[in-house]
Amino acid sequence: MDESLTLGARFGPRMLSFAAGLGMVVTSAITVNHFYAANYPESIYEGSVCDISAFFNCDSSAFSVFAHIGGVPIGYFGMVVGALVMLGVLFPSSQFERTNKTLALVNVIGVVALFLLAVFYLRSVCLYCAGFYLFSIFSFVLFATYGIDKERTNLVARYSSPSVMHLGTYGIFTLAGALGFAQFTEAKQAAQSGGVAASIVKEFYELPTVANPSFVSPFWTARATENFEDAPIRVIEYADLLCPDCLYLAQQLDTLKQEFAGKINIAFQHFPLEAKCNEVVEKDLHPGACDIHYIAAHDANKFLQIHDEVFANFREAKANPEWRSELATRYGVEDALSDAATKDLVHRIINTGMEYERTSERYTHGIRSTPTMIINNRMIIGTLPYEQLKAIFQALVDEAKTGGERFIENWVRDGR
């Protein structure tokens, strides 16, 4: 038999194939780890933030409907494909290589589809995923260049001669692993409202207290009392209307505002991550963010409607300047982009971020990423899942009802 990618004396291509498979396994494992860290954090310090780039953002992928299939992280299947490529190098056979060659084609088609979904639907790409895409394409090129049956002119015959026995074996082991991951995901979900929630509440009360900003935004998304300080739950929400993590937080808060109606005040502190109006940003992480915040802030009576519409049409708002212009027209706030008073108000709110202790030597502001919440004078950087925020809010309501220094110990012990 002629030499091929894994058969014969071609040491270089074989090692390159092994390296490609290893790269696929490593990058996939990182995406799986990030999926669980983003969706089911076990610490209050693991929240997700828009802190690096709006386009290269792994949280958008981790929170999307494409991140898992029935609770199985999509990265698991990448780990399987990468492992098979490595095993094909270590234990070469014609059947093994033909099967892996078929899978390489299927995998690269899937990679292209996921990339297109990320770019045109999510409008962001995860760097970890991008690493997997590159290793997958490299592996496919190796199979196409050196793989078995490369001399066949019929493309279908060249890539569709897998071993049924190998495919069946792969399928059984892949299914078994998928079931294990699905059960693990269920356990992680259950833990969010159990022991993890109690731990999160304890960590919340151990956070150092901070003052509210000197100027609390007049733009509230939830109001239980006229005076901000009078509600049992008080949230200062530094957020960017074009931040995908802020969208995720807004979705959690929408549900919690209903469950804790009459008990929660939420002040929306404008913090667009665009250098045009925010000096903490070195580059324009979210182009158009300043303008859409001016639009939202121009008329306080229309703020909540605009806030909700932007998040309800997030992809359009983020990517389409014309949509943002039409939004201003619909609400009769076209003057927002040239109104000095509106800009001064937004800048005043942004600048309250300078009042907090710096969290990084790179930034002049204490508040330097979105979302950042100050909940009852304790700062949380990033998002938290619904179950964890609900646990914190419930503890604050219980504290307001019962008072006393030992209520938190009782709350955690009871495992609420």
C-alpha positions in Angstrom: 0.0 0.0 0.0 1.2 3.5 -0.8 2.2 5.8 2.0 -0.5 8.0 3.5 -0.9 10.4 6.4 -0.6 7.7 9.2 0.6 4.7 7.2 4.2 4.3 6.0 7.3 6.2 6.7 6.1 9.8 6.6 7.2 10.9 10.1 6.6 14.7 9.6 3.0 14.6 8.4 2.1 12.0 11.1 3.5 14.3 13.8 1.7 17.3 12.4 -1.5 15.3 12.4 -0.9 14.3 16.1 -0.2 18.0 16.9 -3.4 19.0 15.2 -5.4 16.5 17.1 -3.8 17.6 20.4 -4.6 21.2 19.6 -8.2 20.3 19.0 -8.4 18.4 22.3 -6.8 21.2 24.3 -8.8 24.1 22.8 -12.0 22.0 23.1 -11.3 21.3 26.7 -10.8 25.0 27.4 -14.2 25.8 25.8 -15.8 23.1 27.9 -14.2 24.6 31.0 -15.4 28.1 30.1 -18.9 26.8 29.4 -19.2 25.6 32.9 -17.4 28.6 34.5 -19.6 31.1 32.7 -22.9 29.3 33.2 -22.4 27.6 36.5 -19.7 29.6 38.5 -18.9 28.3 41.9 -17.7 31.6 43.3 -18.8 35.2 43.3 -15.5 36.1 41.8 -16.0 34.2 38.6 -18.5 36.5 36.9 -18.3 37.2 33.2 -17.5 40.6 31.9 -17.1 42.5 28.7 -13.5 43.3 29.4 -11.4 42.5 26.3 -13.2 42.8 23.1 -16.8 43.0 21.9 -16.1 40.8 18.9 -13.6 38.3 20.4 -15.9 37.4 23.3 -16.2 33.8 24.6 -19.1 34.6 26.9 -21.5 35.3 24.0 -20.7 31.8 22.8 -21.0 30.2 26.3 -24.4 31.8 26.9 -25.8 31.0 23.4 -28.2 28.2 22.4 -25.3 26.7 20.3 -23.1 26.2 23.4 -24.6 22.8 24.2 -26.7 20.0 22.9 -29.1 18.6 25.6 -26.7 19.8 28.3 -23.6 18.4 26.5 -21.1 21.2 25.8 -20.4 21.4 22.1 -16.7 21.4 22.9 -17.0 17.8 24.1 -17.5 16.6 20.5 -14.4 18.5 19.5 -12.5 16.7 22.1 -13.7 13.4 20.7 -12.7 14.3 17.1 -9.3 15.5 18.3 -8.7 12.4 20.4 -9.5 10.1 17.4 -7.0 12.0 15.2 -4.3 11.4 17.9 -5.3 7.7 18.3 -5.2 7.3 14.5 -1.6 8.3 14.6 -0.6 6.1 17.5 -2.5 3.0 16.2 -2.6 3.4 12.4 -4.6 1.3 10.1 -6.3 1.8 6.7 -9.8 1.5 8.3 -8.9 3.9 11.1 -7.5 6.5 8.6 -10.4 6.3 6.2 -12.9 6.7 9.1 -10.9 9.7 10.5 -10.8 11.2 7.0 -14.5 11.1 6.7 -14.9 12.6 10.2 -12.4 15.3 9.3 -14.7 16.4 6.4 -17.8 16.4 8.6 -15.9 18.3 11.3 -14.6 21.0 9.0 -18.1 21.5 7.6 -19.4 21.8 11.2 -16.6 24.3 12.0 -17.5 26.5 9.0 -21.2 26.4 10.0 -20.3 27.4 13.6 -18.0 30.2 12.5 -20.7 31.6 10.2 -23.2 31.5 13.1 -20.8 33.2 15.4 -20.0 36.0 12.9 -23.5 36.6 11.5 -25.8 35.6 14.3 -23.9 36.1 17.5 -21.7 38.8 15.9 -18.8 37.7 18.1 -16.2 34.9 18.0 -14.7 33.0 20.9 -10.9 32.9 20.7 -10.9 29.4 22.2 -13.3 28.3 19.5 -11.2 30.0 16.9 -8.3 28.0 18.0 -10.3 24.8 17.5 -11.4 26.0 14.1 -7.8 26.5 13.0 -6.6 23.1 14.2 -9.6 21.4 12.6 -8.9 23.1 9.3 -5.2 22.2 9.5 -6.2 18.5 10.3 -8.5 18.4 7.3 -5.8 19.9 5.0 -3.4 17.1 6.2 -6.0 14.4 5.4 -6.7 16.0 2.0 -3.0 16.3 1.1 -1.6 13.1 2.5 -4.6 11.0 3.5 -5.4 7.6 2.2 -7.3 7.3 -1.2 -6.0 10.8 -2.2 -5.4 9.5 -5.7 -9.2 8.9 -6.2 -10.7 11.5 -8.5 -14.2 11.0 -7.2 -14.5 13.3 -4.2 -17.4 11.3 -2.7 -15.4 8.1 -2.9 -12.3 9.8 -1.5 -14.1 10.9 1.7 -16.9 8.4 2.2 -15.3 5.1 2.9 -15.4 4.8 6.7 -15.2 1.6 8.5 -18.7 0.7 9.9 -17.1 -1.1 12.8 -15.0 1.9 13.7 -18.0 4.3 13.4 -20.1 2.1 15.6 -17.4 1.9 18.2 -16.9 5.7 18.1 -20.6 6.2 18.4 -21.0 4.0 21.5 -18.1 5.6 23.3 -19.2 9.1 22.3 -22.7 8.5 23.4 -21.5 7.2 26.8 -19.4 10.3 27.3 -22.2 12.6 26.2 -24.6 11.0 28.8 -21.9 11.5 31.4 -21.6 15.2 30.5 -25.4 15.6 30.5 -25.6 14.2 34.0 -22.7 16.4 35.1 -24.5 19.5 33.7 -27.7 18.5 35.5 -25.7 18.2 38.7 -24.1 21.6 38.2 -27.6 23.1 37.6 -29.0 21.6 40.8 -26.0 22.8 42.8 -26.6 26.4 41.8 -29.7 26.5 44.0 -28.2 24.4 46.7 -24.8 24.4 48.2 -23.3 26.7 45.7 -26.0 29.3 46.3 -25.3 29.2 50.0 -21.6 29.6 49.4 -22.2 32.5 47.1 -24.3 34.3 49.7 -21.6 33.8 52.3 -19.0 35.2 49.9 -21.2 38.1 49.1 -21.4 39.1 52.8 -17.6 38.8 53.1 -17.1 41.3 50.3 -15.8 44.7 51.5 -18.4 47.4 51.6 -18.2 50.4 49.2 -20.1 53.6 49.0 -22.8 54.2 46.4 -21.6 56.6 43.7 -21.8 60.3 44.6 -24.4 60.7 41.8 -26.9 57.8 41.5 -28.3 57.7 38.0 -31.9 59.0 37.6 -32.5 56.2 35.1 -34.0 53.2 37.0 -35.1 49.9 35.6 -36.9 48.9 38.8 -38.4 51.1 41.5 -39.9 50.0 44.8 -39.4 53.3 46.7 -38.9 56.9 45.9 -35.7 57.0 47.9 -33.1 54.6 46.5 -31.8 53.6 50.0 -35.2 52.6 51.3 -35.5 49.3 49.4 -34.3 46.0 50.8 -32.5 45.3 47.6 -30.5 48.1 46.0 -28.6 47.6 42.8 -26.3 50.1 41.1 -25.8 48.6 37.6 -22.9 49.9 35.6 -23.7 48.6 32.2 -23.3 49.1 28.4 -26.3 48.7 26.2 -24.2 47.0 23.5 -22.4 44.6 25.9 -23.4 40.9 25.4 -22.7 40.2 29.1 -25.0 43.1 30.1 -27.7 41.5 27.9 -27.3 38.3 29.8 -27.5 40.2 33.2 -30.6 42.1 32.0 -32.3 38.8 31.2 -31.6 37.6 34.7 -32.8 40.9 36.3 -36.0 40.9 34.2 -37.1 37.7 36.0 -35.8 38.8 39.4 -37.6 42.2 39.2 -40.9 40.3 39.0 -40.1 37.9 41.8 -38.9 40.7 44.1 -41.4 43.3 43.0 -41.8 46.1 45.6 -38.5 45.1 47.2 -35.9 46.2 44.7 -34.5 49.4 43.3 -32.1 49.2 40.2 -30.3 52.3 39.1 -28.8 52.0 35.6 -25.4 53.8 35.6 -24.5 54.4 31.9 -21.0 53.0 31.2 -20.5 52.7 27.4 -17.3 50.9 26.5 -16.3 53.3 23.7 -13.4 55.7 23.9 -15.5 58.4 22.2 -17.1 59.2 25.6 -15.4 57.0 28.2 -11.7 57.6 28.9 -11.2 54.2 30.6 -11.5 52.5 27.2 -8.3 52.5 25.2 -10.1 51.5 22.0 -13.7 51.3 20.8 -14.8 48.0 22.3 -18.4 48.7 21.3 -18.7 51.1 18.4 -21.9 53.1 18.7 -22.3 52.6 22.4 -21.9 56.3 23.3 -24.6 57.3 20.8 -27.1 54.7 21.9 -26.6 55.8 25.6 -27.2 59.4 24.6 -30.4 58.3 22.9 -31.5 56.3 25.9 -30.6 59.2 28.3 -32.2 62.1 26.4 -35.7 61.7 27.9 -35.9 60.1 31.3 -39.6 59.2 30.6 -38.6 57.1 27.6 -35.4 55.5 29.0 -36.9 52.2 30.2 -38.7 51.6 26.9 -35.5 52.3 24.9 -33.5 50.2 27.3 -35.8 47.3 26.8 -36.1 47.7 23.0 -32.3 47.8 22.6 -31.8 44.5 24.5 -34.8 42.9 22.8 -33.1 43.7 19.4 -29.6 43.4 20.6 -27.9 42.1 17.4 -29.4 44.8 15.3 -28.6 47.5 17.9 -25.0 46.3 18.1 -24.3 46.0 14.4 -26.5 48.4 12.6 -26.1 52.2 12.9 -29.2 52.7 10.8 -31.2 50.8 13.3 -29.9 53.0 16.1 -30.8 56.1 14.1 -34.3 54.8 13.4 -34.6 54.1 17.2 -34.0 57.7 18.0 -36.5 58.8 15.4 -39.2 56.4 16.7 -38.9 57.9 20.2 -38.5 61.5 19.1 -35.0 61.9 20.6 -33.1 62.7 17.4 -31.5 65.7 19.2 -29.8 63.4 21.7 -26.6 63.2 19.7 -26.1 66.9 19.7 -27.6 67.9 23.0 -24.9 69.1 25.4 -27.1 68.5 28.5 -27.6 64.9 27.6 -23.9 64.3 27.0 -23.0 66.1 30.2 -25.4 63.9 32.2 -24.1 60.6 30.6 -20.5 61.8 31.2 -21.3 62.6 34.8 -22.6 59.1 35.4 -19.6 57.5 33.6 -17.2 59.6 35.8 -18.6 58.2 39.0 -16.6 55.1 38.1 -13.4 57.0 39.1 -14.6 57.1 42.7 -13.8 53.5 43.4 -10.5 51.9 44.2 -8.7 50.8 41.0 -9.0 47.1 40.3 -6.2 47.1 37.7 -3.1 49.2 37.2 -4.0 49.5 33.5 -7.1 51.6 34.2 -7.8 55.0 35.7 -11.3 54.0 36.8 -12.3 51.7 39.7 -15.2 50.7 37.5 -13.6 49.6 34.3 -15.7 46.7 32.8 -19.3 45.9 32.3 -21.4 44.7 33.9 -20.4 45.8 37.4 -23.0 45.8 40.1 -23.0 47.4 43.5 -25.6 45.4 45.4 -26.3 46.9 48.9 -22.9 48.5 48.9 -21.0 45.4 47.8 -19.3 45.3 44.4 -19.7 42.3 42.0 -17.7 42.5 38.8 -19.4 40.5 36.1 -22.5 38.5 35.7 -23.9 35.7 37.9 -26.5 33.1 37.0 -30.1 33.6 38.0 -30.0 31.1 40.8 -27.1 32.9 42.5 -28.5 36.4 42.2 -31.8 35.1 43.5 -30.1 33.6 46.5 -28.3 37.0 47.2 -31.5 38.9 46.8 -33.5 36.6 49.1 -30.8 36.9 51.7 -31.1 40.7 51.6 -34.9 40.5 51.9 -34.5 38.1 54.9 -31.9 40.4 56.5 -34.3 43.4 56.1 -37.1 41.4 57.8 -35.2 39.8 60.6 -32.1 41.9 61.2 -29.6 40.7 63.7 -25.9 39.8 63.3 -26.3 36.1 63.0 -29.0 35.9 60.3 -26.6 35.0 57.6 -25.2 32.1 59.5 -28.7 30.8 59.9 -29.5 31.4 56.3 -26.5 29.4 55.1 -27.0 26.7 57.6 -30.6 26.2 56.5 -29.3 25.8 52.9 -31.9 28.1 51.3 
